[in-house]
Amino acid sequence: QVQLVESGGGLVQPGGSLRLSCAASGFSLDSYIIGWFRQAPGKEREGVSCISSSDDFTYYTDSVKGRFAIARDNAKNTVYLQMNSLKPEDTAVYYCAADKSGSGSYDYWGQGTQVTVSS
């Protein structure tokens, strides 16, 4: 069964850190572009970060540059999103997705993990 499962979300104070994990089953992540997206209540989904299949390209939306880092562990078939210096505006449901062709049309999506940044 093809599946992406996110984990690592939770409640954290402003300035804190979380590491999100995106674990794949039923397929190998190493040939896919992996993207992280988020959606806050009442807002559209936005792309946060992505990593190419060869790990030679990463992207970050402006609001997270310098604070978030994406990384892949092919041995664990997992992609991580390290989130530091978290702000209340980072509060959202975070999703990972896998794109085989590089067209931007993601083939598989996870169910999401909630990140809440609040004091």
Secondary structure, DSSP 8 states (H G I E B T S, - for coil): --EEEEE--EEE-TT--EEEEEEEESS-GGGSEEEEEEE-TTS--EEEEEE-TTSS-EEE-GGGTTTEEEEEEGGGTEEEEEE-S--GGG-EEEEEEEESSSSS--SEE---EEEEE--
